[in-house]
Amino acid sequence: MTERVYNFAAGPAVLPLPVLEEAQRDLASMPGTGMSLLEMSHRSKPVINVIDEAEAGIRRLAGIPDNYKVLFLQGGASLQFSMVPMNLLTEDGQGDHIVTGNFAKLALQDAQKVGRIRVAGSTEEQDFVRVPYQDELDLDPDSDYVHITGNNTIYGTAWPTEPEVGDVPLVADLSSNMFSKPIDFTKYGLIYAGAQKNLGAAGVTLVVIRDDLLLRSPETLPAMLSYNIHAKASSAHNTPPVFAIYVLGLVVKWLAGQGGLQQMGQRNEEKARLLYDALDTSEFYRGHAEPGHRSQMNVTFRLPSPELETQFISESTAAGLVELKGHRSVGGIRASIYNAFPRPGVEALVGFMKEFERAQG
Ligand SMILES: *Cc1c(COP(=O)(O)O)cnc(C)c1O
């Protein structure tokens, strides 16, 4: 029996144990092939099957409409910060970005290096405790797209619903909440997510893009930066990250086995509520996010002093609750409780918090 701690890491993050066990069991030889997946040509039938099955599983699980392409790319979510404007900005066109946290700022900075980008909303002055309200947005109906960050991994906030953007394609970085609940794809032009938080292993970025937007990719773009070329080549223009796609396929199969996205959404809401209730009923702990804009994936909070936070982290680690330290840019505590994070681990953290408060408060 493998010893496993409760891993609250923000990413790379906990994976479902059955996924790890299946990958381990089949590592040296994929059933029926006599070879490891790591050793096979990406043009071989078994590898093409792995990629096709991952895509089919994703389409089934999330109900992705037929007029959207599913792409498996490399370069992390971070490459999408520049690929989005490189592909979606029209000649003399502009993009709108809404800035709600660290990754949103990085996305803005890279996009600004590519073309003309407006800041159509920001909650930086509010210390990123929430996302903007609709009436705070300054959207331009002539923009080529609007970029949002669906879940702000570092601050622990999330959009409760998508902003209204009219006919302008909505682009979302869902790296830390993709498949945490059902998604209405028709509200989006493009969604991207690095896999290592809620979807699988590092090395693959999932992109879901509406067909008509593929026509915007300029012919002058280098091949590896063009959505249109990746789409035409079914994500195999060059050697794709086969093993990471395989793990993503296993995670998707596991999600379907758990009852699908509706069920996951309900469970994630319940897990997060356990922690937020603990924060709301305490004078000792202080949640960062405004209640209406709380993330169900990353729960961020403070203790009365940095010294107590350090002590909290060392004692929780000793108790087998690991990786609770907040991001270096904001400090405090962050509990990341993605799809694969088990409810008993959340209950254990709540129990630990109560004990710690009793001893220190
Ligand atoms: C982690 C994260 C990123 C960066 O992902 P990489 O795959 O490391 O490039 C971008 N956006 C969000 C919302 C994230 O949580």
The ligand as a Gaussian input file, in Angstrom:
#p B3LYP/6-31G(d) Opt

LIG

0 1
 C       -0.915000      27.930000     -13.305000
 C       -1.646000      28.881000     -14.147000
 C       -1.105000      29.388000     -15.337000
 C        0.288000      29.036000     -15.804000
 O        0.298000      27.752000     -16.275000
 P        1.584000      27.107000     -16.993000
 O        1.037000      25.848000     -17.574000
 O        2.600000      26.887000     -15.925000
 O        2.057000      28.054000     -18.024000
 C       -1.870000      30.250000     -16.088000
 N       -3.103000      30.610000     -15.689000
 C       -3.657000      30.153000     -14.550000
 C       -5.040000      30.578000     -14.183000
 C       -2.939000      29.272000     -13.744000
 O       -3.495000      28.828000     -12.607000

